[in-house]
Amino acid sequence: MPRRGGAFLAGAAIGRRRAGSGSSSSDDGGRRRPVAKAAVAGAIIGGRRGGRRNSGSGSDSDRDDEGPQTYCMREKLLLNIGDDFNINKMSRRRGRGKPAYIANNKVMRVRETFQLQNLSRDTLYQIQERKARVRDSMAIEDHHGDKVAEIKKRAIGIVRENFVVKIRGETDWQIHGSILEHNFTVSEHGREIIKVHKAYIAPIAEHYYIDISEGVDTGLALCVVVALESMSED
């Protein structure tokens, strides 16, 4: 009897083990678990692949956002009073551009006003200039009319570097190169932040190009370049 009792207990234990293992692999719950694990694994793999697809398609539009941004500017923009002009952000990969800002030139009483606007026609910066005034300096204002930058001609200086750009009364931007030839750079604390040139994949007649480094106020940089070109014509 002891042996039979022990055998009976052992058999019951084995039966319970088999029943347990069978329930995990043969009943509905057991079949669901492997399927659920496979579904989760498939979702993770699909998500990774989907993420790669999204980043790949997004990289077509974001790729030009890496590094300096290039804008196309019409020459002698401040002389085109009464005309609006789109400033295009160029794509280095495609060689084309799309509107990013609007240049609005208009006459107000005794002043000529250049306004840099976004595509919603909100004024970001403006340059106001008295017609009868000798242009030895030019101020750039924000949309409230507060001065944020001033450009002055040096009383004595060499032809290629005769301007001083003061930003918000604190920082100086240094100009190097030929403004008349649209071939110059602007630096801050020894770092090049703006490059003006005419070299591009598909150049446009009577236009030049402005490369603006990351972290620089784009609207202010564009206005500084426009003002420099205008003052160099005097």
C-alpha beads as a LAMMPS data file, in Angstrom:
LAMMPS data file: protein, C-alpha beads

234 atoms
233 bonds

1 atom types
1 bond types

-500.0 500.0 xlo xhi
-500.0 500.0 ylo yhi
-500.0 500.0 zlo zhi

Masses

1 110.0

Atoms # bond

1 1 1 0.000 0.000 0.000
2 1 1 2.688 2.539 0.731
3 1 1 4.207 1.901 -2.660
4 1 1 0.837 2.098 -4.371
5 1 1 0.011 5.286 -2.458
6 1 1 3.352 6.786 -3.423
7 1 1 2.859 5.773 -7.040
8 1 1 -0.631 7.264 -6.950
9 1 1 0.651 10.561 -5.616
10 1 1 3.517 10.632 -8.126
11 1 1 1.070 9.883 -10.936
12 1 1 -1.218 12.668 -9.813
13 1 1 1.689 15.115 -9.739
14 1 1 2.771 14.072 -13.230
15 1 1 -0.806 14.394 -14.411
16 1 1 -1.057 17.875 -13.014
17 1 1 2.221 18.839 -14.708
18 1 1 1.027 17.467 -18.035
19 1 1 -2.325 19.152 -17.619
20 1 1 -0.578 22.412 -16.814
21 1 1 1.765 22.165 -19.763
22 1 1 -1.093 21.121 -21.976
23 1 1 -3.211 24.061 -20.956
24 1 1 -0.438 26.476 -21.873
25 1 1 0.096 24.997 -25.310
26 1 1 -3.163 23.359 -26.346
27 1 1 -6.059 25.381 -24.923
28 1 1 -7.178 28.803 -26.204
29 1 1 -5.142 30.696 -23.637
30 1 1 -2.013 28.796 -24.629
31 1 1 -2.549 29.515 -28.294
32 1 1 -3.180 33.187 -27.661
33 1 1 0.052 33.752 -25.803
34 1 1 2.362 32.756 -28.677
35 1 1 0.156 34.694 -31.122
36 1 1 0.163 37.737 -28.840
37 1 1 3.953 37.566 -28.528
38 1 1 4.279 37.324 -32.311
39 1 1 1.909 40.264 -32.775
40 1 1 3.882 42.416 -30.349
41 1 1 7.144 41.476 -32.009
42 1 1 5.654 42.248 -35.432
43 1 1 4.371 45.606 -34.221
44 1 1 7.816 46.515 -32.876
45 1 1 9.525 45.515 -36.125
46 1 1 6.846 47.274 -38.178
47 1 1 7.188 50.365 -36.033
48 1 1 10.937 50.404 -36.551
49 1 1 10.495 50.018 -40.294
50 1 1 7.773 52.639 -40.304
51 1 1 10.018 54.996 -38.360
52 1 1 12.748 54.525 -40.921
53 1 1 10.306 55.281 -43.735
54 1 1 9.028 58.406 -42.028
55 1 1 12.509 59.741 -41.321
56 1 1 13.507 58.956 -44.871
57 1 1 10.599 60.839 -46.412
58 1 1 11.012 63.671 -43.917
59 1 1 14.709 63.954 -44.679
60 1 1 13.872 65.201 -48.168
61 1 1 12.435 68.374 -46.671
62 1 1 14.667 68.590 -43.617
63 1 1 17.988 67.919 -45.280
64 1 1 18.382 71.542 -46.359
65 1 1 17.757 72.625 -42.762
66 1 1 21.137 71.229 -41.768
67 1 1 23.867 73.847 -41.880
68 1 1 23.550 77.418 -43.206
69 1 1 20.297 78.391 -44.924
70 1 1 20.488 80.101 -48.312
71 1 1 18.199 82.943 -49.398
72 1 1 17.895 84.608 -52.798
73 1 1 17.846 88.410 -52.789
74 1 1 17.239 90.930 -55.557
75 1 1 20.017 93.454 -56.137
76 1 1 19.436 97.084 -55.094
77 1 1 16.252 96.120 -53.299
78 1 1 15.775 99.465 -51.523
79 1 1 15.658 101.268 -54.865
80 1 1 12.530 99.396 -55.960
81 1 1 10.088 101.617 -54.092
82 1 1 6.460 100.539 -54.330
83 1 1 7.299 96.974 -55.325
84 1 1 6.857 93.835 -53.279
85 1 1 9.380 91.066 -53.667
86 1 1 9.501 87.513 -52.370
87 1 1 12.709 86.441 -50.670
88 1 1 13.056 82.754 -51.442
89 1 1 14.649 80.131 -49.258
90 1 1 16.711 78.022 -51.621
91 1 1 17.071 74.264 -51.685
92 1 1 20.680 73.217 -52.244
93 1 1 19.546 69.759 -53.251
94 1 1 16.947 70.826 -55.823
95 1 1 18.510 74.131 -56.869
96 1 1 15.149 75.914 -56.535
97 1 1 13.547 77.997 -53.859
98 1 1 10.182 78.835 -52.312
99 1 1 8.972 82.088 -50.705
100 1 1 10.045 82.581 -47.105
101 1 1 9.725 86.373 -46.595
102 1 1 8.169 89.384 -48.315
103 1 1 10.094 92.601 -48.941
104 1 1 7.674 95.521 -48.917
105 1 1 8.957 98.909 -50.097
106 1 1 6.703 101.919 -49.726
107 1 1 6.828 105.700 -49.363
108 1 1 5.378 107.253 -46.202
109 1 1 5.446 111.090 -46.175
110 1 1 9.104 112.092 -46.254
111 1 1 10.349 108.575 -45.509
112 1 1 11.003 105.553 -47.581
113 1 1 10.176 102.449 -45.573
114 1 1 11.411 98.945 -46.229
115 1 1 9.543 96.264 -44.326
116 1 1 10.543 92.652 -44.008
117 1 1 7.391 90.611 -43.550
118 1 1 6.559 86.955 -43.078
119 1 1 4.190 85.217 -45.482
120 1 1 1.231 86.259 -43.306
121 1 1 2.185 89.907 -43.929
122 1 1 3.277 90.517 -40.353
123 1 1 6.142 93.013 -40.205
124 1 1 9.235 91.596 -38.523
125 1 1 11.774 94.380 -39.134
126 1 1 11.823 97.674 -40.978
127 1 1 14.257 100.256 -42.286
128 1 1 13.064 103.857 -42.419
129 1 1 15.064 106.427 -44.282
130 1 1 14.612 110.169 -44.857
131 1 1 14.951 111.043 -48.530
132 1 1 16.946 114.232 -48.013
133 1 1 19.343 112.730 -45.514
134 1 1 22.916 111.854 -46.367
135 1 1 23.160 108.175 -45.599
136 1 1 26.089 107.834 -43.245
137 1 1 24.041 105.578 -40.970
138 1 1 20.980 103.383 -41.157
139 1 1 18.845 101.914 -38.372
140 1 1 16.884 98.682 -38.355
141 1 1 13.775 98.624 -36.169
142 1 1 11.503 95.849 -34.964
143 1 1 7.746 95.888 -35.589
144 1 1 7.257 98.139 -32.528
145 1 1 9.609 100.761 -33.979
146 1 1 12.395 100.053 -31.474
147 1 1 15.924 100.165 -32.849
148 1 1 17.611 96.759 -32.816
149 1 1 20.585 97.433 -35.093
150 1 1 22.510 100.353 -36.552
151 1 1 24.946 100.448 -39.442
152 1 1 27.445 103.294 -39.702
153 1 1 30.038 104.255 -42.237
154 1 1 33.496 104.764 -40.857
155 1 1 34.872 108.265 -41.316
156 1 1 38.194 106.804 -42.437
157 1 1 38.534 103.266 -43.667
158 1 1 39.548 101.090 -46.530
159 1 1 37.074 100.364 -49.305
160 1 1 36.418 96.757 -48.400
161 1 1 35.806 97.157 -44.674
162 1 1 34.334 100.570 -43.954
163 1 1 31.139 99.734 -42.059
164 1 1 30.351 99.176 -38.401
165 1 1 27.277 97.106 -37.500
166 1 1 26.026 97.423 -33.931
167 1 1 23.420 94.855 -32.867
168 1 1 21.119 95.857 -29.992
169 1 1 23.737 98.303 -28.775
170 1 1 25.956 95.530 -27.492
171 1 1 27.440 93.273 -30.170
172 1 1 29.479 94.298 -33.193
173 1 1 29.233 92.429 -36.471
174 1 1 32.404 92.632 -38.551
175 1 1 32.222 92.969 -42.351
176 1 1 34.930 91.447 -44.557
177 1 1 35.034 91.535 -48.348
178 1 1 33.463 93.525 -51.148
179 1 1 29.866 94.620 -50.650
180 1 1 29.684 96.153 -54.133
181 1 1 30.622 92.824 -55.668
182 1 1 28.243 90.912 -53.383
183 1 1 31.168 88.924 -52.092
184 1 1 31.569 89.435 -48.361
185 1 1 31.083 87.801 -44.974
186 1 1 29.746 88.940 -41.623
187 1 1 31.253 87.569 -38.428
188 1 1 30.476 87.792 -34.732
189 1 1 33.181 87.139 -32.117
190 1 1 35.351 85.639 -34.847
191 1 1 32.646 83.242 -36.089
192 1 1 31.294 83.607 -39.619
193 1 1 27.514 83.951 -39.404
194 1 1 26.575 85.361 -42.832
195 1 1 28.078 84.831 -46.267
196 1 1 26.982 86.843 -49.305
197 1 1 27.888 85.539 -52.763
198 1 1 26.695 85.002 -56.319
199 1 1 27.804 81.398 -56.698
200 1 1 24.888 78.993 -56.865
201 1 1 23.732 75.881 -58.691
202 1 1 21.360 77.840 -60.943
203 1 1 22.159 81.557 -60.533
204 1 1 19.501 84.163 -61.341
205 1 1 20.375 87.416 -63.093
206 1 1 20.419 90.537 -60.882
207 1 1 20.158 88.445 -57.728
208 1 1 22.619 87.335 -55.089
209 1 1 22.586 84.746 -52.326
210 1 1 22.854 84.950 -48.555
211 1 1 23.964 82.015 -46.396
212 1 1 22.838 82.416 -42.780
213 1 1 24.230 80.168 -40.070
214 1 1 22.102 78.275 -37.591
215 1 1 21.106 80.219 -34.493
216 1 1 21.260 83.623 -36.211
217 1 1 18.133 85.810 -36.418
218 1 1 17.339 85.321 -40.103
219 1 1 15.127 88.373 -40.514
220 1 1 17.653 90.675 -38.878
221 1 1 20.490 89.194 -40.930
222 1 1 18.586 89.787 -44.182
223 1 1 17.871 93.403 -43.221
224 1 1 21.525 94.039 -42.356
225 1 1 22.614 92.748 -45.765
226 1 1 19.972 94.847 -47.560
227 1 1 21.075 97.963 -45.661
228 1 1 24.771 97.319 -46.312
229 1 1 24.172 96.972 -50.043
230 1 1 22.110 100.165 -50.120
231 1 1 24.697 102.211 -48.202
232 1 1 27.554 100.930 -50.331
233 1 1 25.871 102.428 -53.396
234 1 1 26.157 105.980 -52.027

Bonds

1 1 1 2
2 1 2 3
3 1 3 4
4 1 4 5
5 1 5 6
6 1 6 7
7 1 7 8
8 1 8 9
9 1 9 10
10 1 10 11
11 1 11 12
12 1 12 13
13 1 13 14
14 1 14 15
15 1 15 16
16 1 16 17
17 1 17 18
18 1 18 19
19 1 19 20
20 1 20 21
21 1 21 22
22 1 22 23
23 1 23 24
24 1 24 25
25 1 25 26
26 1 26 27
27 1 27 28
28 1 28 29
29 1 29 30
30 1 30 31
31 1 31 32
32 1 32 33
33 1 33 34
34 1 34 35
35 1 35 36
36 1 36 37
37 1 37 38
38 1 38 39
39 1 39 40
40 1 40 41
41 1 41 42
42 1 42 43
43 1 43 44
44 1 44 45
45 1 45 46
46 1 46 47
47 1 47 48
48 1 48 49
49 1 49 50
50 1 50 51
51 1 51 52
52 1 52 53
53 1 53 54
54 1 54 55
55 1 55 56
56 1 56 57
57 1 57 58
58 1 58 59
59 1 59 60
60 1 60 61
61 1 61 62
62 1 62 63
63 1 63 64
64 1 64 65
65 1 65 66
66 1 66 67
67 1 67 68
68 1 68 69
69 1 69 70
70 1 70 71
71 1 71 72
72 1 72 73
73 1 73 74
74 1 74 75
75 1 75 76
76 1 76 77
77 1 77 78
78 1 78 79
79 1 79 80
80 1 80 81
81 1 81 82
82 1 82 83
83 1 83 84
84 1 84 85
85 1 85 86
86 1 86 87
87 1 87 88
88 1 88 89
89 1 89 90
90 1 90 91
91 1 91 92
92 1 92 93
93 1 93 94
94 1 94 95
95 1 95 96
96 1 96 97
97 1 97 98
98 1 98 99
99 1 99 100
100 1 100 101
101 1 101 102
102 1 102 103
103 1 103 104
104 1 104 105
105 1 105 106
106 1 106 107
107 1 107 108
108 1 108 109
109 1 109 110
110 1 110 111
111 1 111 112
112 1 112 113
113 1 113 114
114 1 114 115
115 1 115 116
116 1 116 117
117 1 117 118
118 1 118 119
119 1 119 120
120 1 120 121
121 1 121 122
122 1 122 123
123 1 123 124
124 1 124 125
125 1 125 126
126 1 126 127
127 1 127 128
128 1 128 129
129 1 129 130
130 1 130 131
131 1 131 132
132 1 132 133
133 1 133 134
134 1 134 135
135 1 135 136
136 1 136 137
137 1 137 138
138 1 138 139
139 1 139 140
140 1 140 141
141 1 141 142
142 1 142 143
143 1 143 144
144 1 144 145
145 1 145 146
146 1 146 147
147 1 147 148
148 1 148 149
149 1 149 150
150 1 150 151
151 1 151 152
152 1 152 153
153 1 153 154
154 1 154 155
155 1 155 156
156 1 156 157
157 1 157 158
158 1 158 159
159 1 159 160
160 1 160 161
161 1 161 162
162 1 162 163
163 1 163 164
164 1 164 165
165 1 165 166
166 1 166 167
167 1 167 168
168 1 168 169
169 1 169 170
170 1 170 171
171 1 171 172
172 1 172 173
173 1 173 174
174 1 174 175
175 1 175 176
176 1 176 177
177 1 177 178
178 1 178 179
179 1 179 180
180 1 180 181
181 1 181 182
182 1 182 183
183 1 183 184
184 1 184 185
185 1 185 186
186 1 186 187
187 1 187 188
188 1 188 189
189 1 189 190
190 1 190 191
191 1 191 192
192 1 192 193
193 1 193 194
194 1 194 195
195 1 195 196
196 1 196 197
197 1 197 198
198 1 198 199
199 1 199 200
200 1 200 201
201 1 201 202
202 1 202 203
203 1 203 204
204 1 204 205
205 1 205 206
206 1 206 207
207 1 207 208
208 1 208 209
209 1 209 210
210 1 210 211
211 1 211 212
212 1 212 213
213 1 213 214
214 1 214 215
215 1 215 216
216 1 216 217
217 1 217 218
218 1 218 219
219 1 219 220
220 1 220 221
221 1 221 222
222 1 222 223
223 1 223 224
224 1 224 225
225 1 225 226
226 1 226 227
227 1 227 228
228 1 228 229
229 1 229 230
230 1 230 231
231 1 231 232
232 1 232 233
233 1 233 234
